[in-house]
């Protein structure tokens, strides 16, 4: 009987934690405030990448060849 109550308690804790993540949108906040700035910083520091926006429209066909 003790084992069943321990399993129920573990499931309740896991459920509460997952509910808190969902209710407060913690995964989205993590992506927005932590992951996205790190990735922007990483990709902004890459050298040798051409800016496709600044290339005239008629020359864009040569980029993908």
C-alpha positions in Angstrom: 0.0 0.0 0.0 2.9 2.4 0.7 4.2 1.9 -2.8 0.9 2.9 -4.4 0.8 6.1 -2.3 4.4 6.9 -3.3 3.6 6.4 -7.0 0.5 8.5 -6.7 2.5 11.2 -4.9 5.2 11.2 -7.7 2.5 11.4 -10.4 0.9 14.3 -8.5 4.2 16.2 -8.3 4.9 15.6 -12.0 1.4 16.7 -12.9 1.7 19.9 -10.8 5.0 20.7 -12.3 3.7 20.2 -15.9 0.6 22.2 -15.1 2.7 25.1 -13.8 4.8 25.1 -17.0 1.6 25.1 -19.1 -0.3 27.7 -17.0 2.5 30.2 -16.8 3.8 29.5 -20.3 7.3 28.9 -18.9 8.5 27.1 -22.0 7.6 30.0 -24.3 9.2 32.5 -21.8 12.4 30.3 -21.8 12.5 30.3 -25.6 11.8 34.1 -25.8 14.1 35.4 -23.1 17.0 32.9 -23.1 17.2 30.8 -26.3 16.3 33.4 -28.9 18.9 36.0 -27.7 21.6 33.4 -27.6 20.8 32.2 -31.1 20.6 35.8 -32.4 24.0 36.6 -30.8 25.4 33.4 -32.3 24.2 34.0 -35.8 25.0 37.7 -35.8 28.7 36.8 -35.1 29.0 34.4 -38.0 31.3 36.0 -40.6 31.2 35.5 -44.3 27.5 35.4 -44.7 26.0 37.5 -47.5 23.0 39.7 -46.7 20.4 38.6 -49.3 18.3 41.6 -48.6 20.9 44.0 -49.9 21.4 42.2 -53.3 19.5 43.6 -56.3 16.6 41.5 -57.3 17.9 40.6 -60.7 21.0 39.1 -59.2 19.3 36.8 -56.8 19.0 34.0 -59.3 22.8 33.4 -59.1 22.7 33.0 -55.3 21.1 29.6 -55.3 23.1 28.1 -58.2 
